[in-house]
Amino acid sequence: MLPVARSRRRGVPGLPDLQQINVPPHGPTSWILGRGETDGDWFVYDLAARAFVVRGGALEAAEATWVAHGLGTPQFADSLNVGDFFSQTLGSRVDDLGRALLLATLFVLGLVIRFWPASVGVGALAVVFGFVALRRHRGHHL
């Protein structure tokens, strides 16, 4: 499986959102063959050079360049089967965990703020006033 970061902050500049992408061939390559989500155009992109090799147009043109580079006939992953070929990176998992912890913290903070006067606030005031009354009873001044 090829690790892929889901975070858009770490995305590849200029690379569109993908409707389809090739499954990585066996052996090292920095090229990807994909189809843009908005325009539906096919492209070949070199990740190492951060540049398009083929941009726009039909699948046949992109596939011909792909095969001419010695990468064989591409197999594609789409939104239905992408999990079979790609795995989430550790950095992306940490980002997801951070977001979940932030949301949980905000939820708990919201509950505390919402119910503070009714529960904790009244109890805290009772403790403070009880402490003041005890000190005055013993003859000490604050």
CORZI-V630536 format. One record per residue. N is the residue number from 1. RES is the residue in one letter. PSI is psi in whole degrees, -180 to 180 (999 if undefined). OMEGA is omega in whole degrees, -180 to 180 (999 if undefined). Layout:
# CORZI-V630536
N&RES&PSI&OMEGA / N&RES&PSI&OMEGA
This chain:
# CORZI-V630536
1&M&148&178 / 2&L&125&178 / 3&P&136&-178 / 4&V&128&177 / 5&A&133&-180 / 6&R&-15&-175 / 7&S&127&179 / 8&R&-23&179 / 9&R&-27&-180 / 10&R&19&-179 / 11&G&170&180 / 12&V&123&-179 / 13&P&132&177 / 14&G&-12&-179 / 15&L&126&-177 / 16&P&166&170 / 17&D&143&-171 / 18&L&137&171 / 19&Q&-38&177 / 20&Q&152&177 / 21&I&150&179 / 22&N&149&172 / 23&V&134&-176 / 24&P&133&178 / 25&P&163&176 / 26&H&134&-178 / 27&G&160&-176 / 28&P&134&172 / 29&T&150&177 / 30&S&7&-178 / 31&W&144&170 / 32&I&148&177 / 33&L&124&-176 / 34&G&175&178 / 35&R&125&-179 / 36&G&144&-177 / 37&E&-40&-175 / 38&T&-45&-176 / 39&D&-16&179 / 40&G&6&180 / 41&D&147&179 / 42&W&152&180 / 43&F&160&169 / 44&V&129&-175 / 45&Y&134&177 / 46&D&110&-178 / 47&L&-35&-179 / 48&A&-42&-179 / 49&A&-11&-175 / 50&R&50&-179 / 51&A&153&176 / 52&F&135&173 / 53&V&-46&174 / 54&V&133&-179 / 55&R&131&178 / 56&G&160&176 / 57&G&-164&-173 / 58&A&164&179 / 59&L&-37&-176 / 60&E&-42&-179 / 61&A&-45&179 / 62&A&-41&-179 / 63&E&-36&178 / 64&A&-42&177 / 65&T&-41&179 / 66&W&-51&-178 / 67&V&-38&179 / 68&A&-25&178 / 69&H&0&176 / 70&G&23&-177 / 71&L&2&176 / 72&G&-177&179 / 73&T&125&-176 / 74&P&148&172 / 75&Q&139&-172 / 76&F&147&172 / 77&A&139&175 / 78&D&-170&-175 / 79&S&-21&-179 / 80&L&-31&-176 / 81&N&15&-176 / 82&V&-31&179 / 83&G&-20&178 / 84&D&-21&-173 / 85&F&-23&-175 / 86&F&148&176 / 87&S&156&-179 / 88&Q&139&180 / 89&T&162&178 / 90&L&-43&179 / 91&G&-39&178 / 92&S&-37&177 / 93&R&-40&178 / 94&V&-42&176 / 95&D&-46&180 / 96&D&-41&179 / 97&L&-41&178 / 98&G&-42&178 / 99&R&-42&180 / 100&A&-42&178 / 101&L&-39&178 / 102&L&-45&179 / 103&L&-42&178 / 104&A&-41&179 / 105&T&-44&178 / 106&L&-38&178 / 107&F&-48&180 / 108&V&-43&178 / 109&L&-41&177 / 110&G&-41&177 / 111&L&-42&180 / 112&V&-45&180 / 113&I&-41&-178 / 114&R&-42&-174 / 115&F&6&-180 / 116&W&-53&-177 / 117&P&-34&-175 / 118&A&-32&-174 / 119&S&-71&-174 / 120&V&-39&-178 / 121&G&-46&-180 / 122&V&-42&178 / 123&G&-41&180 / 124&A&-41&178 / 125&L&-39&179 / 126&A&-41&178 / 127&V&-45&-180 / 128&V&-48&-180 / 129&F&-34&176 / 130&G&-40&178 / 131&F&-43&179 / 132&V&-44&-180 / 133&A&-40&179 / 134&L&-43&-180 / 135&R&-40&179 / 136&R&-36&180 / 137&H&-36&179 / 138&R&-7&177 / 139&G&9&178 / 140&H&149&177 / 141&H&145&180 / 142&L&999&999
